Amino acid sequence: MSGQVLTITSGKGGVGKTTTTANLATALASLGQKVVCLDSDIGLRNLDVVMGLENRIVYDLVDAIEGHCRLTQAMIRDRRFSNLHLIPAAQTRDKTAIAPSDMVRLCDELRSEVDWIIIDSPAGIERGFRNALAPSDQVLVVTNPEISAVRDADRIIGIVEAEEKESVKLIINRINPGMVKRGDMLSAEDVVELLAIPLIGIIPEDEAVLVSTNNGSPVVLNQKSQAGLAFLNIGKRLLGEDVPWLSLNQKSGLFLRLGKMLTGDI
Amino acid sequence: MASLIGRLLGKSSTSAGQAKERLHLVLVHDRTDLSPENLKSLKDRLIQVISEYVEINDAETEIQIQGQGREQTLIANIPLKSPRRQR
């Protein structure tokens, strides 16, 4: 087995990296994949609470890297899927506690154990982001249809391309179809045109996301939620499935056209 | 409707359209690390150097950065003065 390393990043904070990480990890696990997700935001641990695993933490990422525990001891098993694990961030240290080379070594060790290693990157373009980027095979950039988030995503894409990472794809989170229709929100098409990288998912704004975070149960487990479905679709696309785009209550062919953009028909 | 009129006038009246136009400009300058100020000074020097060799119409000279995907190109449009009209 040689697992793939997927880094979830954004530049700007608060656009939904941690939510995306928790949901894609859960989506892939629900599709039968062996997954470990890794919170690399040292000092600002959060992936544990979003996944509802905060009470099970004994060891963390820094403990594993510094050899205070075996790697498997730092892997917390998910409550729902036995094939899903979390390595939490250290809460009392800072990002200088580890180096990019530590992350490469750790991920190389994990590759033989699992199908997917999903890294939740911290915001910013500093050391923590470099740590998250160093071992990655695929980078997913999360953005919102909003000026500052798109600008920061562009900076991140520039840095990732300079590192000659092969695969960089875009997730547009928190699209509000009503606002797009009124002309008060950038459409997914606008964002794809500006950033000029392939799209892998569009997540609609959905109250169910906050509710599920409150419960510590990723929204992807709620099949009635549009956002949950959109996350599941990204999981399927990561496995190479050709999944049609959700229509998101839009009568126009917006998302169909986006689908064509993705496959290169436009 | 508002956006249709905006499109006919060649500019956007919706807030999303404004956002897109502003982002487009910001990204071009972010990607090239060339501020609008520096682009202006580049243009002035370009006009100065070219004028040493050939007479140009500096009022109509245009210089801009155009994006194609993630690649940026510097485009200069420099109309020359016709020698006949000079006399």
Interface residues (C-beta under 8 A of the other chain):
Chain A: E146 I147 V150 R151 D154 R155 I157 G158 E161 V180 R182 G183 D184 M185 L186 S187 D190 L194 A196 I197
Chain B: A2 S3 T14 S15 A16 G17 A19 K20 R22 L23 H24 V26 L27 D30 R31 G67 G69 R70
